[in-house]
Structures are given as C-alpha cells and as structure tokens.
Amino acid sequence: ELLMTSLRYARQFAHPALGKAARNRIREFYLKRKANDHKAASQIPVTPRFLEALIRLSEARARAELRRVVLLSDVEDVIEIVQAGADFTEQLPDDPIRKGKTKANALSDRLRQFMERRVRTGGGREFRDRELREVAGPGVKEEDFDKAIRRLNEQENALLIKGSGNYQYIGGM
C-alpha cells in the first residue's frame, strides 16, 4: 500500500524539469551518437524519437526520487543503460537463424514414417539397406542417409542396426 501511495504521489506532484547541466549532457550525447550513426549500424538508430526517449527516461529517473529537477546524475544513469543495451545488441549473432529441418533430420522423419506405416499394415519390422535407400530417393547423399540412420538408432532409439545392411524397427507407433 505504501508503494501505491508513493506512485500516486509521484504521478500527481513530481513533474521534474531538465536542469541546465542535464540538458547539455543530453544534447552532447545525442549529437555525438548522431555523428557516429553511420559508423555503427548495429546500434539503436539515432532519431528525434531517441532524443525524446533520453529526456523521458531522465525525467522518470528524477520522478522516481520525487525530485523537481532532472540532475546530471539522472542523465548519466540513463546514458549508461542505453550504452549497455547497445553493447548487448552488438553481441547478438548476425547470422540468420536456421528455420526448418536439416536434410538428414527430414530424411529420418520420412524413413520412420515409412517403417511405421509398414509395421502397421503387417509388413514386418525387418528392413534392408537397399529398401530404405529406395525410400530415401535417388538424390539423397550418402552422408545424409548415414546421418538419418544414426539418428534413428542413437537419438530416437527407433532402429536397431543388425549388421550387413539389415535393420529392425523397434520404435513405437
């Protein structure tokens, strides 16, 4: 309840104005960032909206302490937060995030579905290498096929490699 009372009081009575030192520091920081805007493309774009945000955040910082004037320390705190955020965005990866499945994962899904369908229809759980390669299709690389078989065997525990090109489907349906 004390917190709610303090917030109501701050909203009603605390309307801080920018002090001269705070105004100069905001101007200096904004102009410096604007001059370097083209050099650091990964940073937050420097627009008039950015300037307004600096002012609003500085005023909010002063309002939190129920002051009538925004001090230089308020502006310095806001600048520190903005720069920390810019440093964080520079650390984010630039590489696109892969969407969808790899060829080997898509192939293992296709092979599993084929084996499940055959087991369901009473065709048995035994499979030969040649048969699974036909399901994979002619354009599938040897490496992708081997990765798909390894995934079904090691990660999904759905395929038992019996040796000499023979497999047994042990997965659920």
Stockholm file with secondary structure:
# STOCKHOLM 1.0

chainA/1-173         ELLMTSLRYARQFAHPALGKAARNRIREFYLKRKANDHKAASQIPVTPRFLEALIRLSEARARAELRRVVLLSDVEDVIEIVQAGADFTEQLPDDPIRKGKTKANALSDRLRQFMERRVRTGGGREFRDRELREVAGPGVKEEDFDKAIRRLNEQENALLIKGSGNYQYIGGM
#=GR chainA/1-173 SS CHHHHHHHHHHHHCCCEECHHHHHHHHHHHHHHHHTTTTCTTSCCCCHHHHHHHHHHHHHHHHHTTCSEECHHHHHHHHHHHHHHHHHHHHSCCSCCCCSCCHHHHHHHHHHHHHHHHHHTTCCSEEEHHHHHHHHCTTCCHHHHHHHHHIIIIISCCEEEEETTEEEECCCC
#=GC SS_cons         CHHHHHHHHHHHHCCCEECHHHHHHHHHHHHHHHHTTTTCTTSCCCCHHHHHHHHHHHHHHHHHTTCSEECHHHHHHHHHHHHHHHHHHHHSCCSCCCCSCCHHHHHHHHHHHHHHHHHHTTCCSEEEHHHHHHHHCTTCCHHHHHHHHHIIIIISCCEEEEETTEEEECCCC
//
